[in-house]
Amino acid sequence: MPEGDTVWHTAAVLRDALAGKTLTRCDIRVPRYATVDLTGRLVDEVLSRGKHLFIRAGPASIHSHLKMDGSWRVGRHRVDHRVRIILEAGDIRAVGIDLGVLEILDREHDQDVVAHLGPDLLGADWDPAVAAANLMAEPQRPLAETLLDQRVMAGIGNVYCNELCFVAGLRPTSPVSAVANPDRLVARARDMLWANRSRWARCTTGDTRPGRQLWVYGRQGMACRRCGTPIAYDHTGDRVAYWCPACQR
């Protein structure tokens, strides 16, 4: 599931592949932008902002959001109906697959689409004090709902949301007012994403062995790693929630 760390890593891969190179092919398979051709433009910057990714070439900026299933691949990936864009620079090919959002923006104003976001957990604008204040702004709001709100801090998805609730010792439905130390929670959020920014296999437990990387996410019915209680889950809401009935109040 793409979250801020995945997008940061994806931007790094695309930057290594395309930055400083001239596009020799630009094939956009979204009707609204099908006539846009950036062939001949120099790719001079690739950056991420929360879960958003920008590829800047000349006066244009290719803005994408992976949503639930999207990805960017570098290499000779098979082109099928899922591909939304193909960029080539000589023998290098990058394809965007199942992108939830793909649009071409005026480079000078491309950050307008992310102006509403809170501090980026992996960005230069990261400000823990602002993030903590945003977190506590609505004390009765459920913790999971608040963590998933990108206006609070940008980059957390459902995996990190559930893992953060576990390390905070609170159930996803707990009110934000139950958070004893907001500064510590936002620091944990930053630490989790920062530790995973350069790898695809996400780990929050500190144990990178297969099957031991996560505390609760995806582990319904399995024993809690701390106390052995079976992990509970609820799939009736917009997002699946996981928690330990004993460790999380």
Solvent accessible surface area in square Angstrom, and as a share of the most:
residue,aa,sasa,rsa
1,M,84,0.38
2,P,19,0.12
3,E,0,0.00
4,G,3,0.03
5,D,4,0.02
6,T,28,0.16
7,V,1,0.00
8,W,69,0.24
9,H,24,0.11
10,T,8,0.04
11,A,1,0.00
12,A,20,0.16
13,V,54,0.31
14,L,1,0.01
15,R,95,0.35
16,D,119,0.62
17,A,12,0.10
18,L,0,0.00
19,A,34,0.27
20,G,56,0.54
21,K,73,0.31
22,T,65,0.38
23,L,1,0.01
24,T,78,0.45
25,R,81,0.30
26,C,14,0.08
27,D,39,0.20
28,I,6,0.03
29,R,99,0.36
30,V,31,0.18
31,P,127,0.80
32,R,196,0.72
33,Y,26,0.10
34,A,58,0.45
35,T,132,0.77
36,V,44,0.25
37,D,93,0.48
38,L,11,0.06
39,T,66,0.38
40,G,52,0.50
41,R,111,0.41
42,L,87,0.43
43,V,1,0.00
44,D,71,0.37
45,E,63,0.28
46,V,2,0.01
47,L,39,0.20
48,S,25,0.16
49,R,42,0.15
50,G,4,0.04
51,K,28,0.12
52,H,26,0.12
53,L,1,0.01
54,F,0,0.00
55,I,0,0.00
56,R,36,0.13
57,A,0,0.00
58,G,27,0.26
59,P,81,0.51
60,A,11,0.08
61,S,0,0.00
62,I,0,0.00
63,H,6,0.03
64,S,0,0.00
65,H,26,0.11
66,L,4,0.02
67,K,105,0.44
68,M,104,0.46
69,D,116,0.60
70,G,4,0.04
71,S,26,0.17
72,W,19,0.07
73,R,110,0.40
74,V,60,0.34
75,G,31,0.30
76,R,148,0.54
77,H,40,0.18
78,R,170,0.62
79,V,52,0.30
80,D,25,0.13
81,H,159,0.71
82,R,78,0.29
83,V,2,0.01
84,R,72,0.26
85,I,0,0.00
86,I,0,0.00
87,L,0,0.00
88,E,21,0.09
89,A,8,0.06
90,G,49,0.47
91,D,122,0.63
92,I,39,0.20
93,R,37,0.13
94,A,0,0.00
95,V,0,0.00
96,G,0,0.00
97,I,4,0.02
98,D,45,0.23
99,L,14,0.07
100,G,41,0.39
101,V,45,0.26
102,L,16,0.08
103,E,36,0.16
104,I,26,0.13
105,L,35,0.17
106,D,78,0.40
107,R,61,0.22
108,E,148,0.66
109,H,107,0.48
110,D,1,0.01
111,Q,62,0.27
112,D,97,0.50
113,V,51,0.29
114,V,2,0.01
115,A,81,0.63
116,H,105,0.47
117,L,17,0.08
118,G,7,0.07
119,P,10,0.07
120,D,7,0.04
121,L,0,0.00
122,L,15,0.07
123,G,22,0.21
124,A,120,0.93
125,D,68,0.35
126,W,44,0.15
127,D,55,0.29
128,P,67,0.42
129,A,72,0.56
130,V,68,0.39
131,A,0,0.00
132,A,9,0.07
133,A,66,0.51
134,N,43,0.22
135,L,0,0.00
136,M,54,0.24
137,A,72,0.56
138,E,100,0.45
139,P,64,0.40
140,Q,139,0.62
141,R,41,0.15
142,P,52,0.33
143,L,0,0.00
144,A,18,0.14
145,E,88,0.39
146,T,4,0.02
147,L,0,0.00
148,L,35,0.17
149,D,18,0.09
150,Q,38,0.17
151,R,144,0.53
152,V,8,0.05
153,M,0,0.00
154,A,0,0.00
155,G,1,0.01
156,I,0,0.00
157,G,1,0.01
158,N,6,0.03
159,V,7,0.04
160,Y,0,0.00
161,C,1,0.01
162,N,3,0.01
163,E,0,0.00
164,L,0,0.00
165,C,0,0.00
166,F,0,0.00
167,V,20,0.12
168,A,31,0.24
169,G,10,0.10
170,L,5,0.02
171,R,80,0.29
172,P,7,0.05
173,T,112,0.65
174,S,14,0.09
175,P,51,0.32
176,V,0,0.00
177,S,57,0.36
178,A,39,0.30
179,V,12,0.07
180,A,103,0.80
181,N,76,0.39
182,P,31,0.20
183,D,92,0.48
184,R,128,0.47
185,L,8,0.04
186,V,1,0.00
187,A,46,0.35
188,R,78,0.28
189,A,0,0.00
190,R,60,0.22
191,D,84,0.43
192,M,16,0.07
193,L,1,0.00
194,W,100,0.35
195,A,59,0.46
196,N,0,0.00
197,R,61,0.22
198,S,72,0.47
199,R,91,0.33
200,W,156,0.55
201,A,67,0.52
202,R,35,0.13
203,C,6,0.03
204,T,20,0.12
205,T,31,0.18
206,G,72,0.69
207,D,33,0.17
208,T,85,0.49
209,R,143,0.52
210,P,123,0.77
211,G,58,0.55
212,R,108,0.39
213,Q,38,0.17
214,L,37,0.18
215,W,44,0.16
216,V,0,0.00
217,Y,44,0.17
218,G,42,0.41
219,R,21,0.08
220,Q,78,0.35
221,G,57,0.55
222,M,99,0.44
223,A,56,0.44
224,C,6,0.03
225,R,72,0.26
226,R,135,0.49
227,C,66,0.39
228,G,41,0.39
229,T,40,0.23
230,P,82,0.52
231,I,4,0.02
232,A,28,0.22
233,Y,95,0.36
234,D,59,0.30
235,H,115,0.51
236,T,116,0.67
237,G,52,0.50
238,D,151,0.78
239,R,97,0.35
240,V,49,0.28
241,A,21,0.16
242,Y,17,0.07
243,W,44,0.16
244,C,0,0.00
245,P,52,0.33
246,A,67,0.52
247,C,35,0.21
248,Q,0,0.00
249,R,174,0.64
